[in-house]
Amino acid sequence: MTSQTPLSFDQARFNMIEQQIRPWEVLDAQVLELLARVRREDFVPAAHKALAFADMELPLTQPAVDGQAMLAPRVEARLLQDLAIQPTDKVLEIGAGSGFMAALLASQAQRVVSLEIDPDLARTARENLQKAGLTNADVRVADAAANNFAACGAEAPWNVILLSGSVAEVPPALLALLAPGGRLAAIVGHEPVMRATFVTRTGDASYVTAQPWDTVAPRLRNFPEPSRFQF
């Protein structure tokens, strides 16, 4: 594998933004500036650094473990844009991975708590965020889905909840942790077609759901898998 210079990383980052992300209707100037500034290559495992800006998911472990992958850059960018993070937002992420999405979120939000089920990945994510100089993102080892999402509720309510992976359905227990006006983003459904799903809490028990685009993503571990059998 050939090594890449900082200049070639800069060119690859520019190409990623112009050729993958803009064509996916990510046009928010703040999001595009953030993607140009946060060094994605610093969050990619060393074995895959040359593919840091490729239009694909990247395994986070060697050997690869099902579900443990960085999402494709265009999916990360579109999720970030559509969540419209505000400087006062308190954000919960489920699935820290390498910490890259937490870095993007923390660059826009007041505070981010990111839960990661794999202790080794959590440690790596913490180190990556520290090297990036981000002090408002806290990575914790937890099985987010355990005990009816108990680990997610300690600091609720949240302004934003992001599931950095796919689920069969949005768990109602997570929606209950949203503040009024809060929004949850998840990739919902089953292969070959899943929907990016955004749920906004509009009242005590009122929610509005939008599913503006299709994609696929690895499953988050231990989330409920309801039966797909229908009469």
LINHUNOR-V101586 format. One record per helix or strand. SS is the DSSP state (h for helix, s for strand). FROM is the first residue (numbers start at 1). LEN is the number of residues. Records with the same first field share a line. If there is no record, write none. Layout:
# LINHUNOR-V101586
SS = FROM-LEN ; FROM-LEN
This chain:
# LINHUNOR-V101586
h = 6-19 ; 29-9 ; 40-4 ; 46-6 ; 73-11 ; 100-7 ; 119-13 ; 146-7 ; 172-4
s = 58-2 ; 69-2 ; 90-5 ; 111-6 ; 137-5 ; 158-10 ; 178-13 ; 193-9 ; 207-9 ; 219-1
